[in-house]
């Protein structure tokens, strides 16, 4: 089968390790099913795999891709739930996922076919396109969890979204606005701030600008470049949800501000089946849907990953197979 994969780890020039070529068809163990992949949304975790983060060198070549939408053997439209090895029913299914799976310990989804446990497949709403459905698992479901489970926000509360244009940020803005939150967003560029406004942000600001109020919660997936601003922007007793660190780890952590203002720092990843159902209900009621920046053929994966690496994205970049 055709696939997009990392031939080797390359921390200095990760895109040089990206190959579009043939890989063995997936092995389908008992209780698993083979899914024909129709669309895959790109994720920064794929860039980590290309760099070799968290993987031994003997794990390469490694198929890229963290999420996908496709068809099961019965022709049903499905998307892949991130917890691949654990059956339903655990207290918090998102915590069962081994950390290594984040960066490609299992073959990824950027292939014509993937194999997955039957319980890891979730239905796709009929009104979503393949490309939109491919954005649900690694951006929209985590965004829903961050806002409503981790930050426990309610209609009328306020939230700051650090960064305004990527897949996660656009999902946070749309979900927050649809649920009646007062959403603030930051970005370094005027066009990305304009995009945030069009998606429903209450107000937008340049990066590190002072807000008109301290907010109930901040969602920060940027890390080093925004951490101080996040702590300065959240109210006493408020919550900062850590959703990533695209600009690197944080130093110093400003612990004095955290304890003196009793700020809650929580990490968040993925989401549960119940959260997925609630998220779809909100989407169906309000009509919001993932923002797809561009749809490209999997044969154009080099160009797509270059855009992702450069940060030149408005929403989600999606690759498709014919």
Secondary structure, DSSP 8 states (H G I E B T S, - for coil): -EEEEESS--SSSGGGGEEEEE-------TTEEEEEEEEEE--HHHHHHHHTTT--GGG-SEE--S--EEE-TT--EEEE-S--SS-TT-S-GGGGS-GGGGGTSS--S-BSEEEEEGGGEEE--TTS-HHHHTTIIIIIHHHHIIIIIIS---TT-EEEEESSSBHHHHHHHHHHHHTT-EEEEEESSHHHHHHHHHHT-SEEEETT---SS-EEEEEE-S-TTTHHHHHHHEEEEEEEEE---TT---SS--HHHHHHTT-EEEE--S--HHHHHHHHHHHHHH-----EEEEEEGGGHHHHHHHHHHT--SBEEEEE--
